Amino acid sequence: MVSDPYLPDVFQAIRDKDEKLLWVGKPARVPFIVSGFPFLFFGLCWGAFDYFGFIRHMGGRGGIPLGFAIPFFALHLIPFWASVLNMLRLVLVAGNTYYGVTPKRIMTRSGFWGTDFTTVDFDQISNLDVNVNPIENLYGVGSIRAWPKVILASRNTVMARLVGVRNPYDVFKLLKQVSEAKPPAAA
């Protein structure tokens, strides 16, 4: 049931020998990149507030002293720079992002300097949801999130997030079917 037989076997490096792929997909480029717009909007608002409220009043007579202001605003503008860099990251990883589903887990591949893999085992998933925002609706795609059972501050908990997936409701049904077929974990 692999959705696109022309996709390369991108999960060969991490797949178990007896693990078969039930579904493989690639996100739609525009909705994938547009998913970074809320953070970009926040960052641009943060930067505009800093610029119009403080930065343009630096230096000069009666202005904010530069010796304090330059290092302070270099740090204070981190949300602005992070939002711009996140958009650049999304543009760069869009071509190398793939999603996969096996009977054991959900796998994600991405990265632009190297290849990064993320997996979430079905026995660690407590809930699945699917949504289609207006931009995704224009492209006939949607997003699926798999929520972990336990979120611990001391453990790096991963939530599987598949953005810009074609036929999102069919993929959601497949994930639901596979996750319910797993035997419950022993307590």
KELUMVO-357942 format. One line per field, with one value per atom (N, C-alpha, C, O): y, z, x; atom name; residue in three letters. Coordinates in Angstrom, 3 decimals. Example, Ala and Ser with C-alpha at 12.3 -4.5 7.8 and 13.67 -1.06 7.14 Angstrom:
c2: c(-5.690:-4.500:-3.300:-3.319:-2.250:-1.060:0.030:1.138)
c3: c(7.800:7.800:7.800:8.465:7.080:7.140:7.870:8.039)
c1: c(13.190:12.300:13.200:14.236:12.850:13.670:12.900:13.409)
site: c(N:CA:C:O:N:CA:C:O)
code: c(ala:ala:ala:ala:ser:ser:ser:ser)
END
This chain:
c2: c(-1.191:0.000:1.257:2.325:1.168:2.339:3.286:2.884:4.565:5.487:5.858:6.038:5.973:6.405:5.498:5.630:4.586:3.646:4.309:3.680:5.564:6.248:6.944:7.422:6.998:7.581:6.653:5.436:7.193:6.336:5.701:6.184:4.632:3.966:4.774:4.408:5.853:6.818:6.363:6.963:5.314:4.851:3.584:2.955:3.206:1.978:1.992:0.948:3.136:3.233:2.898:2.419:3.132:2.902:1.810:1.430:1.316:0.295:-1.043:-1.426:-1.754:-3.104:-4.030:-3.744:-5.145:-6.056:-6.596:-6.727:-6.907:-7.490:-6.440:-6.801:-5.169:-4.098:-3.625:-3.207:-3.695:-3.252:-1.914:-1.607:-1.143:0.162:-0.004:-0.626:0.559:0.546:1.784:1.750:2.866:4.124:4.983:5.048:5.632:6.613:7.825:7.689:8.996:10.214:11.353:11.317:12.349:13.546:14.732:14.756:15.707:16.837:17.714:17.832:18.318:19.323:20.537:21.016:21.028:22.040:23.330:23.785:23.920:25.214:25.117:25.917:24.185:24.100:23.781:24.238:23.000:22.680:23.946:24.154:24.786:26.029:27.025:27.716:27.100:28.034:27.679:28.534:26.445:26.068:26.877:26.915:27.519:28.366:29.808:30.585:30.189:31.578:32.068:33.214:31.288:31.826:32.255:33.315:31.433:31.796:33.004:33.874:33.067:34.207:35.488:36.533:35.418:36.580:37.069:38.269:36.140:36.491:37.162:38.194:36.575:37.127:38.507:39.381:38.705:40.018:41.076:42.222:40.689:41.621:41.971:43.131:40.973:41.199:42.171:43.124:41.929:42.788:44.197:45.162:44.334:45.664:46.422:47.622:45.729:46.367:46.887:48.026:46.048:46.473:47.635:48.604:47.541:48.581:49.916:50.930:49.901:51.162:51.689:52.894:50.822:51.264:51.682:52.567:51.062:51.310:51.548:52.535:50.667:50.671:51.977:52.496:52.505:53.735:54.951:56.034:54.775:55.866:55.703:56.421:54.766:54.528:55.595:56.162:55.852:56.795:58.224:58.493:59.117:60.524:61.112:60.436:62.379:63.050:62.578:62.588:62.175:61.743:60.366:59.920:59.683:58.344:57.263:57.545:56.047:54.900:54.752:54.757:54.619:54.481:53.221:52.143:53.348:52.236:51.109:49.943:51.423:50.385:49.369:48.203:49.780:48.878:48.315:47.125:49.168:48.813:47.757:46.856:47.842:46.899:45.465:44.598:45.163:43.770:43.341:42.194:44.275:43.931:43.544:42.514:44.361:44.074:42.922:42.270:42.667:41.476:40.231:39.293:40.219:39.084:39.186:38.187:40.391:40.562:40.265:39.956:40.352:40.088:38.615:38.286:37.734:36.301:35.755:34.994:36.089:35.571:35.998:35.227:37.216:37.676:36.846:36.305:36.743:35.987:34.516:33.901:33.946:32.526:32.283:31.258:33.203:33.014:33.102:32.349:34.012:34.137:32.896:32.355:32.448:31.248:29.996:29.086:29.939:28.798:28.733:27.646:29.875:29.885:29.416:28.663:29.853:29.403:27.892:27.191:27.397:25.954:25.185:24.164:25.660:24.982:24.929:23.911:26.014:26.037:25.009:24.308:24.924:24.014:22.540:21.682:22.226:20.814:20.285:19.077:21.148:20.698:19.612:18.686:19.698:18.702:17.388:16.392:17.359:16.154:15.600:14.797:16.010:15.548:14.459:14.613:13.357:12.216:11.692:11.807:11.114:10.483:9.016:8.671:8.162:6.743:6.120:6.566:5.087:4.345:2.869:2.341:2.211:0.770:0.194:0.960:-1.118:-1.670:-1.328:-1.464:-0.886:-0.583:0.900:1.254:1.777:3.168:4.116:3.713:5.404:6.498:7.013:7.236:7.202:7.669:8.972:9.162:9.849:11.113:11.283:11.013:11.724:12.011:13.458:13.901:14.187:15.555:15.944:15.098:17.198:17.710:18.324:17.916:19.319:19.923:19.807:19.757:19.761:19.510:18.035:17.527:17.354:15.917:15.362:16.086:14.107:13.477:13.164:12.484:13.662:13.462:12.546:12.737:11.554:10.652:10.803:10.954:10.759:10.744:9.625:9.465:8.846:7.787:7.884:8.290:7.506:7.417:6.061:5.789:5.217:3.902:4.037:4.914:3.158:3.235:2.991:3.514:2.200:1.964:3.193:3.197:4.223:5.470:6.583:7.699:6.278:7.292:7.161:6.074:8.298:8.278:8.769:8.339:9.658:10.247:10.698:11.092:10.635:11.110:12.166:12.050:13.188:14.123:14.554:14.526:14.949:15.407:16.736:16.918:17.663:18.915:19.404:19.084:20.181:20.747:22.238:22.650:23.045:24.493:25.011:24.248:26.270:26.780:26.658:26.346:26.893:26.767:25.304:25.008:24.395:22.971:22.531:21.708:23.073:22.725:23.098:22.371:24.224:24.641:23.621:23.434:22.966:22.009:20.561:19.648:20.336:18.981:18.155:16.941:18.805:18.117:18.463:19.263:17.859:18.136:17.764:17.289:17.983:17.684:16.676:16.702:15.795:14.770:14.879:14.995:14.841:14.861:13.607:13.187:13.025:11.870:12.321:12.649:12.336:12.830:11.708:10.602:11.966:10.934:10.694:11.565:9.490:9.147:9.966:10.499:10.064:10.742:11.836:11.616:13.001:14.098:14.383:14.860:14.087:14.293:15.412:15.513:16.245:17.340:16.811:17.423:15.691:15.183:14.347:14.047:13.973:13.131:13.903:14.620:13.765:14.453:13.715:12.770:14.146:13.502:14.038:15.247:13.149:13.534:13.371:12.343:14.385:14.299:14.183:15.006:13.180:13.038:14.055:14.121:14.835:15.843:15.705:15.963:15.297:15.109:16.254:16.300:17.177:18.397:18.273:17.788:18.711:18.740:17.371:17.143:16.453:15.073:14.981:15.464:14.361:14.127:13.061:12.146:13.177:12.270:12.119:11.003:13.221:13.146:12.256:11.626:12.195:11.382:9.893:9.097:9.510:8.110:7.720:6.629:8.601:8.319:8.266:7.423:9.160:9.153:7.825:7.237:7.362:6.083:4.932:4.039:4.957:3.930:3.967:2.924:5.150:5.278:4.791:4.107:5.140:4.715:3.189:2.557:2.615:1.168:0.457:-0.522:0.927:0.293:0.466:-0.468:1.644:1.879:1.054:0.650:0.799:-0.002:-1.486:-2.271:-1.883:-3.302:-3.741:-4.940:-2.786:-3.122:-3.645:-3.101:-4.689:-5.150:-4.116:-3.425:-3.993:-3.001:-3.363:-4.536:-2.342:-2.552:-3.088:-2.706:-3.969:-4.533:-3.454:-2.677:-3.417:-2.385:-2.806:-2.055)
c3: c(0.000:0.000:0.000:0.370:-0.397:-0.493:-1.504:-2.621:-1.111:-1.921:-3.252:-4.245:-3.292:-4.514:-4.806:-4.162:-5.756:-6.016:-6.594:-6.654:-7.019:-7.591:-6.542:-6.846:-5.295:-4.242:-3.945:-3.909:-3.733:-3.399:-2.029:-1.216:-1.783:-0.484:0.533:0.893:0.980:1.813:3.256:3.995:3.664:5.045:5.187:6.246:4.149:4.181:5.318:5.913:5.621:6.632:8.032:8.848:8.345:9.704:9.811:10.914:8.692:8.712:9.162:8.757:10.002:10.397:9.195:8.222:9.269:8.130:7.733:6.545:8.719:8.427:8.416:8.340:8.489:8.568:7.165:6.387:6.851:5.535:5.642:6.646:4.600:4.558:4.120:3.096:4.904:4.545:3.731:2.894:3.993:3.294:3.323:4.343:2.224:2.140:1.412:0.413:1.907:1.263:1.400:2.215:0.594:0.588:0.762:0.148:1.577:1.768:0.528:-0.250:0.368:-0.687:-0.290:0.840:-1.207:-0.896:-0.314:0.732:-0.952:-0.505:0.871:1.739:1.125:2.475:3.545:4.683:3.174:4.117:4.526:5.708:3.557:3.853:4.568:5.489:4.149:4.759:6.230:6.997:6.628:8.034:8.968:10.170:8.465:9.281:9.403:10.140:8.707:8.729:10.107:10.437:10.937:12.256:13.087:13.712:13.093:13.824:13.176:13.879:11.846:11.150:11.487:11.706:11.530:11.877:13.278:13.499:14.224:15.593:15.606:16.250:14.897:14.852:14.224:14.693:13.157:12.502:13.408:13.443:14.129:15.085:16.192:16.590:16.688:17.726:17.206:17.896:16.007:15.423:15.187:15.437:14.709:14.470:15.783:15.845:16.828:18.138:18.618:19.072:18.512:18.937:18.088:18.617:16.776:15.897:16.123:16.407:15.993:16.088:17.511:17.712:18.486:19.873:20.459:21.314:20.017:20.694:19.757:19.914:18.798:18.024:17.258:17.200:16.683:15.908:16.798:16.298:18.105:19.051:19.730:20.681:19.245:19.869:19.436:18.348:20.307:19.990:19.964:20.235:19.641:19.570:20.939:21.956:20.961:22.237:22.801:22.109:24.031:24.706:24.289:24.714:23.459:23.005:23.932:24.898:23.636:24.408:24.153:22.996:25.212:25.007:24.211:24.521:23.193:22.297:23.008:22.661:23.990:24.703:25.372:25.507:25.785:26.377:25.319:25.326:24.420:23.494:22.473:22.191:21.915:20.858:21.374:20.752:22.489:22.966:23.440:23.244:24.069:24.549:23.395:23.455:22.343:21.239:20.366:19.698:20.361:19.662:20.279:19.564:21.594:22.280:22.236:22.045:22.413:22.477:21.152:21.136:20.042:18.726:18.314:17.156:19.233:18.901:18.330:17.364:18.859:18.220:16.762:15.933:16.451:15.061:14.189:13.167:14.587:13.785:13.698:12.643:14.783:14.779:13.805:13.123:13.731:12.817:11.361:10.518:11.061:9.691:9.328:8.232:10.241:9.993:9.877:9.115:10.633:10.522:9.131:8.570:8.569:7.206:6.201:5.280:6.372:5.501:5.636:4.643:6.879:7.119:6.411:5.778:6.509:5.848:4.338:3.711:3.756:2.310:1.942:0.937:2.768:2.456:2.695:1.959:3.702:3.995:3.228:3.229:2.578:1.892:0.861:0.722:0.155:-0.873:-0.329:-1.053:0.916:1.520:2.632:3.444:2.683:3.730:3.182:2.137:3.917:3.575:4.858:5.938:4.722:5.841:5.491:4.329:6.500:6.277:7.440:8.581:7.139:8.157:7.972:6.864:9.062:9.077:10.112:10.813:10.233:11.285:12.697:13.650:12.846:14.161:14.516:15.683:13.518:13.848:12.688:11.552:13.040:12.070:11.938:12.940:10.707:10.476:9.674:8.792:9.998:9.288:8.910:9.711:7.706:7.242:6.765:6.055:7.154:6.678:6.872:7.190:6.685:6.858:5.579:4.484:5.715:4.523:4.516:3.434:5.669:5.692:5.814:5.239:6.555:6.741:6.678:6.399:6.933:6.929:8.364:9.083:8.774:10.119:10.051:9.223:10.924:11.014:12.385:13.391:12.415:13.655:13.553:12.525:14.623:14.637:15.918:16.966:15.810:16.962:16.877:15.925:17.872:17.903:18.229:18.994:17.638:17.866:19.313:19.777:20.045:21.452:22.323:23.498:21.782:22.512:22.137:22.645:21.247:20.780:21.554:21.661:22.097:22.833:21.981:22.176:21.047:20.281:18.913:18.761:17.938:16.588:16.229:16.601:15.511:14.967:13.574:13.215:12.811:11.439:11.274:11.768:10.577:10.264:8.898:8.418:8.300:6.984:7.080:7.196:7.032:7.092:5.695:4.732:5.555:4.238:3.160:2.013:3.492:2.498:2.075:0.885:3.040:2.720:1.887:0.981:2.190:1.443:-0.033:-0.906:-0.313:-1.707:-2.468:-3.671:-1.761:-2.388:-2.224:-2.684:-1.582:-1.389:-0.436:-0.603:0.564:1.543:2.945:3.118:3.948:5.340:6.241:5.779:7.532:8.519:9.530:9.909:9.956:10.946:12.087:11.862:13.316:14.493:15.312:15.499:15.794:16.696:18.038:18.154:19.043:20.367:21.208:21.212:21.916:22.780:24.024:24.458:24.596:25.808:27.001:27.747:27.179:28.348:27.875:27.030:28.438:28.149:29.429:30.414:29.402:30.560:30.277:29.180:31.284:31.100:30.976:30.305:31.611:31.604:30.358:30.086:29.610:28.430:27.185:27.188:26.148:24.894:24.182:23.431:24.419:23.855:22.459:22.232:21.535:20.144:19.766:20.054:19.125:18.568:17.059:16.443:16.475:15.018:14.400:14.762:13.476:12.791:11.303:10.821:10.581:9.138:8.486:8.550:7.860:7.300:5.783:5.139:5.224:3.763:3.130:2.027:3.811:3.339:2.372:2.667:1.226:0.273:0.852:1.545:0.574:1.101:2.621:3.113:3.369:4.807:5.570:6.556:5.129:5.853:5.649:6.565:4.454:4.219:5.033:5.602:5.093:5.881:7.362:8.095:7.807:9.194:9.532:10.581:8.640:8.863:8.942:9.779:8.072:8.108:9.441:10.060:9.884:11.173:12.322:13.226:12.283:13.335:13.335:14.391:12.159:12.030:12.537:13.275:12.157:12.573:14.066:14.734:14.604:16.029:16.892:17.995:16.422:17.193:17.074:17.915:16.043:15.861:16.792:16.980:17.383:18.270:19.589:20.104:20.146:21.461:22.512:22.367:23.581:24.612:25.318:25.503:25.696:26.365:27.780:28.445:28.226:29.572:30.590:30.417:31.649:32.675:33.706:34.641)
c1: c(0.815:0.000:0.861:0.372:2.105:2.974:2.362:2.037:2.200:1.419:2.071:1.367:3.374:4.023:5.215:6.256:5.085:6.169:7.421:8.478:7.316:8.466:9.332:10.425:8.830:9.648:10.811:10.631:11.989:13.129:12.937:12.149:13.654:13.552:14.350:15.469:13.774:14.468:14.655:15.434:13.953:14.045:14.881:14.871:15.597:16.393:17.421:17.687:17.991:19.038:18.546:19.334:17.263:16.775:15.717:15.325:15.263:14.215:14.781:15.879:14.031:14.421:14.345:13.647:15.067:15.140:13.760:13.465:12.922:11.608:10.483:9.309:10.825:9.830:9.447:10.305:8.149:7.713:6.998:6.356:7.123:6.474:5.030:4.750:4.111:2.695:2.325:1.424:3.033:2.767:4.025:4.711:4.325:5.407:4.855:4.149:5.175:4.701:5.686:6.608:5.468:6.294:5.348:4.281:5.711:4.794:4.698:5.644:3.541:3.377:4.210:4.117:5.013:6.033:5.452:5.914:4.467:3.949:3.303:3.652:2.381:1.818:2.875:2.769:3.886:4.956:5.702:5.975:6.029:6.751:5.842:6.279:4.585:3.636:3.381:2.938:3.651:3.448:4.338:4.074:5.371:6.229:5.754:6.362:4.694:4.232:3.783:4.088:3.083:2.711:3.927:3.909:4.975:6.190:6.862:7.379:6.860:7.444:6.677:7.290:5.366:4.545:4.890:5.055:4.999:5.379:6.756:6.941:7.713:9.065:9.117:9.847:8.340:8.311:7.666:8.112:6.628:6.011:6.998:7.104:7.717:8.727:9.797:10.159:10.292:11.318:10.807:11.529:9.576:8.996:8.840:9.107:8.410:8.267:9.623:9.735:10.642:11.979:12.481:13.026:12.299:12.820:12.107:12.744:10.776:10.045:9.957:9.808:10.046:9.961:11.294:11.336:12.398:13.662:14.849:15.568:15.058:16.304:16.494:17.609:15.451:15.629:15.887:16.190:15.768:16.035:17.392:17.705:18.190:19.493:20.493:20.392:21.452:22.518:22.017:20.847:22.895:22.510:22.269:22.430:21.880:21.616:20.288:19.270:20.304:19.084:18.613:17.548:19.395:19.026:19.551:20.261:19.203:19.676:21.176:21.595:22.007:23.453:23.787:23.281:24.632:24.962:25.693:25.502:26.523:27.277:26.363:26.736:25.193:24.212:23.269:22.954:22.827:21.759:22.155:21.364:23.351:23.733:23.774:23.161:24.470:24.436:23.042:22.641:22.306:20.970:20.056:19.385:20.024:19.122:19.613:18.810:20.905:21.401:20.774:20.419:20.638:19.995:18.471:17.777:17.964:16.511:15.819:14.627:16.546:15.970:16.063:15.805:16.422:16.520:15.211:15.273:14.032:12.804:12.654:12.172:13.064:13.009:13.938:13.517:15.196:16.168:15.793:15.951:15.301:14.911:13.762:13.740:12.815:11.680:12.122:11.634:13.037:13.544:14.366:14.220:15.225:16.036:15.173:15.503:14.058:13.153:12.533:12.391:12.166:11.613:12.660:12.344:13.894:14.979:15.170:15.368:15.110:15.230:14.120:14.386:12.888:11.771:11.953:11.660:12.433:12.683:13.748:13.625:14.800:15.899:15.565:16.052:14.750:14.451:13.249:13.011:12.490:11.268:11.549:10.751:12.632:12.943:13.464:13.488:13.879:14.445:13.554:14.015:12.305:11.396:10.485:9.853:10.438:9.587:8.964:9.542:7.775:7.096:6.877:6.661:6.934:6.694:5.943:6.059:5.174:4.430:4.729:4.644:5.077:5.275:4.318:3.658:4.221:3.367:3.841:3.074:5.093:5.647:5.643:5.473:5.830:6.115:5.838:5.588:5.896:5.843:7.268:7.948:7.719:9.081:9.054:8.216:9.982:10.133:11.597:12.492:11.827:13.182:13.211:12.308:14.243:14.426:15.886:16.722:16.184:17.535:18.055:17.667:18.947:19.539:21.057:21.642:21.727:23.171:23.454:24.416:22.626:22.716:21.312:20.356:21.197:19.880:19.485:20.216:18.328:17.814:16.602:15.712:16.577:15.430:14.793:15.486:13.462:12.708:11.692:11.035:11.563:10.550:9.738:10.240:8.484:7.605:6.911:6.179:7.145:6.522:5.039:4.637:4.234:2.790:2.408:1.394:3.205:2.861:3.134:2.768:3.759:4.012:3.033:3.136:2.082:1.133:-0.169:-0.738:-0.637:-1.901:-3.065:-4.202:-2.790:-3.878:-3.375:-2.218:-4.245:-3.964:-4.993:-6.161:-4.569:-5.553:-5.132:-3.955:-6.121:-5.897:-6.613:-7.726:-5.970:-6.647:-6.194:-5.106:-7.064:-6.795:-7.083:-8.237:-6.026:-6.232:-6.569:-6.487:-6.941:-7.350:-6.269:-6.591:-5.009:-3.935:-3.802:-3.694:-3.810:-3.718:-4.920:-4.784:-6.080:-7.290:-7.148:-7.623:-6.499:-6.269:-5.418:-5.595:-4.498:-3.591:-4.049:-3.364:-5.184:-5.698:-4.856:-4.734:-4.273:-3.433:-3.903:-4.822:-3.271:-3.597:-2.444:-1.407:-2.631:-1.604:-2.127:-3.298:-1.242:-1.581:-0.585:0.620:-1.095:-0.222:-0.484:-1.626:0.602:0.532:1.084:2.265:0.231:0.606:1.193:0.654:2.280:2.875:2.032:1.278:2.170:1.426:1.881:1.060:3.180:3.724:4.675:5.543:4.484:5.404:6.171:5.608:7.449:8.302:9.298:9.847:9.517:10.466:11.894:12.725:12.180:13.548:13.851:15.013:12.836:13.032:12.637:11.637:13.398:13.104:11.967:12.208:10.741:9.567:9.307:9.360:9.029:8.831:7.363:6.749:6.811:5.474:5.646:6.322:5.045:5.116:4.166:2.991:4.676:3.873:4.127:5.230:3.096:3.185:2.420:1.192:3.143:2.554:2.471:3.401:1.359:1.212:1.063:1.560:0.384:0.219:-0.962:-2.055:-0.731:-1.821:-2.770:-2.324:-4.039:-5.072:-4.944:-4.779:-5.019:-4.752:-5.725:-5.342:-6.978:-7.944:-7.676:-7.882:-7.217:-6.855:-5.633:-5.588:-4.641:-3.436:-3.796:-3.279:-4.678:-5.138:-5.816:-5.554:-6.682:-7.365:-6.361:-6.498:-5.357:-4.316:-3.578:-3.365:-3.189:-2.493:-3.361:-2.882:-4.620:-5.548:-5.682:-5.661:-5.819:-5.967:-4.711:-4.817:-3.544:-2.296:-2.079:-1.636:-2.381:-2.152:-3.110:-2.742:-4.310:-5.265:-4.974:-5.412:-4.241:-3.904:-2.784:-2.575:-2.055:-0.949:-1.499:-2.476:-0.895:-1.330:-0.963:0.045:-1.768:-1.457:-0.139:0.186:0.588:1.874:1.636:0.673:2.518:2.400:2.723:3.663:1.936:2.123:3.125:3.401)
site: c(N:CA:C:O:N:CA:C:O:N:CA:C:O:N:CA:C:O:N:CA:C:O:N:CA:C:O:N:CA:C:O:N:CA:C:O:N:CA:C:O:N:CA:C:O:N:CA:C:O:N:CA:C:O:N:CA:C:O:N:CA:C:O:N:CA:C:O:N:CA:C:O:N:CA:C:O:N:CA:C:O:N:CA:C:O:N:CA:C:O:N:CA:C:O:N:CA:C:O:N:CA:C:O:N:CA:C:O:N:CA:C:O:N:CA:C:O:N:CA:C:O:N:CA:C:O:N:CA:C:O:N:CA:C:O:N:CA:C:O:N:CA:C:O:N:CA:C:O:N:CA:C:O:N:CA:C:O:N:CA:C:O:N:CA:C:O:N:CA:C:O:N:CA:C:O:N:CA:C:O:N:CA:C:O:N:CA:C:O:N:CA:C:O:N:CA:C:O:N:CA:C:O:N:CA:C:O:N:CA:C:O:N:CA:C:O:N:CA:C:O:N:CA:C:O:N:CA:C:O:N:CA:C:O:N:CA:C:O:N:CA:C:O:N:CA:C:O:N:CA:C:O:N:CA:C:O:N:CA:C:O:N:CA:C:O:N:CA:C:O:N:CA:C:O:N:CA:C:O:N:CA:C:O:N:CA:C:O:N:CA:C:O:N:CA:C:O:N:CA:C:O:N:CA:C:O:N:CA:C:O:N:CA:C:O:N:CA:C:O:N:CA:C:O:N:CA:C:O:N:CA:C:O:N:CA:C:O:N:CA:C:O:N:CA:C:O:N:CA:C:O:N:CA:C:O:N:CA:C:O:N:CA:C:O:N:CA:C:O:N:CA:C:O:N:CA:C:O:N:CA:C:O:N:CA:C:O:N:CA:C:O:N:CA:C:O:N:CA:C:O:N:CA:C:O:N:CA:C:O:N:CA:C:O:N:CA:C:O:N:CA:C:O:N:CA:C:O:N:CA:C:O:N:CA:C:O:N:CA:C:O:N:CA:C:O:N:CA:C:O:N:CA:C:O:N:CA:C:O:N:CA:C:O:N:CA:C:O:N:CA:C:O:N:CA:C:O:N:CA:C:O:N:CA:C:O:N:CA:C:O:N:CA:C:O:N:CA:C:O:N:CA:C:O:N:CA:C:O:N:CA:C:O:N:CA:C:O:N:CA:C:O:N:CA:C:O:N:CA:C:O:N:CA:C:O:N:CA:C:O:N:CA:C:O:N:CA:C:O:N:CA:C:O:N:CA:C:O:N:CA:C:O:N:CA:C:O:N:CA:C:O:N:CA:C:O:N:CA:C:O:N:CA:C:O:N:CA:C:O:N:CA:C:O:N:CA:C:O:N:CA:C:O:N:CA:C:O:N:CA:C:O:N:CA:C:O:N:CA:C:O:N:CA:C:O:N:CA:C:O:N:CA:C:O:N:CA:C:O:N:CA:C:O:N:CA:C:O:N:CA:C:O:N:CA:C:O:N:CA:C:O:N:CA:C:O:N:CA:C:O:N:CA:C:O:N:CA:C:O:N:CA:C:O:N:CA:C:O:N:CA:C:O:N:CA:C:O:N:CA:C:O:N:CA:C:O:N:CA:C:O:N:CA:C:O:N:CA:C:O:N:CA:C:O:N:CA:C:O:N:CA:C:O:N:CA:C:O:N:CA:C:O:N:CA:C:O:N:CA:C:O:N:CA:C:O:N:CA:C:O:N:CA:C:O:N:CA:C:O:N:CA:C:O:N:CA:C:O:N:CA:C:O:N:CA:C:O:N:CA:C:O:N:CA:C:O:N:CA:C:O:N:CA:C:O:N:CA:C:O:N:CA:C:O:N:CA:C:O:N:CA:C:O:N:CA:C:O:N:CA:C:O:N:CA:C:O:N:CA:C:O)
code: c(met:met:met:met:val:val:val:val:ser:ser:ser:ser:asp:asp:asp:asp:pro:pro:pro:pro:tyr:tyr:tyr:tyr:leu:leu:leu:leu:pro:pro:pro:pro:asp:asp:asp:asp:val:val:val:val:phe:phe:phe:phe:gln:gln:gln:gln:ala:ala:ala:ala:ile:ile:ile:ile:arg:arg:arg:arg:asp:asp:asp:asp:lys:lys:lys:lys:asp:asp:asp:asp:glu:glu:glu:glu:lys:lys:lys:lys:leu:leu:leu:leu:leu:leu:leu:leu:trp:trp:trp:trp:val:val:val:val:gly:gly:gly:gly:lys:lys:lys:lys:pro:pro:pro:pro:ala:ala:ala:ala:arg:arg:arg:arg:val:val:val:val:pro:pro:pro:pro:phe:phe:phe:phe:ile:ile:ile:ile:val:val:val:val:ser:ser:ser:ser:gly:gly:gly:gly:phe:phe:phe:phe:pro:pro:pro:pro:phe:phe:phe:phe:leu:leu:leu:leu:phe:phe:phe:phe:phe:phe:phe:phe:gly:gly:gly:gly:leu:leu:leu:leu:cys:cys:cys:cys:trp:trp:trp:trp:gly:gly:gly:gly:ala:ala:ala:ala:phe:phe:phe:phe:asp:asp:asp:asp:tyr:tyr:tyr:tyr:phe:phe:phe:phe:gly:gly:gly:gly:phe:phe:phe:phe:ile:ile:ile:ile:arg:arg:arg:arg:his:his:his:his:met:met:met:met:gly:gly:gly:gly:gly:gly:gly:gly:arg:arg:arg:arg:gly:gly:gly:gly:gly:gly:gly:gly:ile:ile:ile:ile:pro:pro:pro:pro:leu:leu:leu:leu:gly:gly:gly:gly:phe:phe:phe:phe:ala:ala:ala:ala:ile:ile:ile:ile:pro:pro:pro:pro:phe:phe:phe:phe:phe:phe:phe:phe:ala:ala:ala:ala:leu:leu:leu:leu:his:his:his:his:leu:leu:leu:leu:ile:ile:ile:ile:pro:pro:pro:pro:phe:phe:phe:phe:trp:trp:trp:trp:ala:ala:ala:ala:ser:ser:ser:ser:val:val:val:val:leu:leu:leu:leu:asn:asn:asn:asn:met:met:met:met:leu:leu:leu:leu:arg:arg:arg:arg:leu:leu:leu:leu:val:val:val:val:leu:leu:leu:leu:val:val:val:val:ala:ala:ala:ala:gly:gly:gly:gly:asn:asn:asn:asn:thr:thr:thr:thr:tyr:tyr:tyr:tyr:tyr:tyr:tyr:tyr:gly:gly:gly:gly:val:val:val:val:thr:thr:thr:thr:pro:pro:pro:pro:lys:lys:lys:lys:arg:arg:arg:arg:ile:ile:ile:ile:met:met:met:met:thr:thr:thr:thr:arg:arg:arg:arg:ser:ser:ser:ser:gly:gly:gly:gly:phe:phe:phe:phe:trp:trp:trp:trp:gly:gly:gly:gly:thr:thr:thr:thr:asp:asp:asp:asp:phe:phe:phe:phe:thr:thr:thr:thr:thr:thr:thr:thr:val:val:val:val:asp:asp:asp:asp:phe:phe:phe:phe:asp:asp:asp:asp:gln:gln:gln:gln:ile:ile:ile:ile:ser:ser:ser:ser:asn:asn:asn:asn:leu:leu:leu:leu:asp:asp:asp:asp:val:val:val:val:asn:asn:asn:asn:val:val:val:val:asn:asn:asn:asn:pro:pro:pro:pro:ile:ile:ile:ile:glu:glu:glu:glu:asn:asn:asn:asn:leu:leu:leu:leu:tyr:tyr:tyr:tyr:gly:gly:gly:gly:val:val:val:val:gly:gly:gly:gly:ser:ser:ser:ser:ile:ile:ile:ile:arg:arg:arg:arg:ala:ala:ala:ala:trp:trp:trp:trp:pro:pro:pro:pro:lys:lys:lys:lys:val:val:val:val:ile:ile:ile:ile:leu:leu:leu:leu:ala:ala:ala:ala:ser:ser:ser:ser:arg:arg:arg:arg:asn:asn:asn:asn:thr:thr:thr:thr:val:val:val:val:met:met:met:met:ala:ala:ala:ala:arg:arg:arg:arg:leu:leu:leu:leu:val:val:val:val:gly:gly:gly:gly:val:val:val:val:arg:arg:arg:arg:asn:asn:asn:asn:pro:pro:pro:pro:tyr:tyr:tyr:tyr:asp:asp:asp:asp:val:val:val:val:phe:phe:phe:phe:lys:lys:lys:lys:leu:leu:leu:leu:leu:leu:leu:leu:lys:lys:lys:lys:gln:gln:gln:gln:val:val:val:val:ser:ser:ser:ser:glu:glu:glu:glu:ala:ala:ala:ala:lys:lys:lys:lys:pro:pro:pro:pro:pro:pro:pro:pro:ala:ala:ala:ala:ala:ala:ala:ala:ala:ala:ala:ala)
END
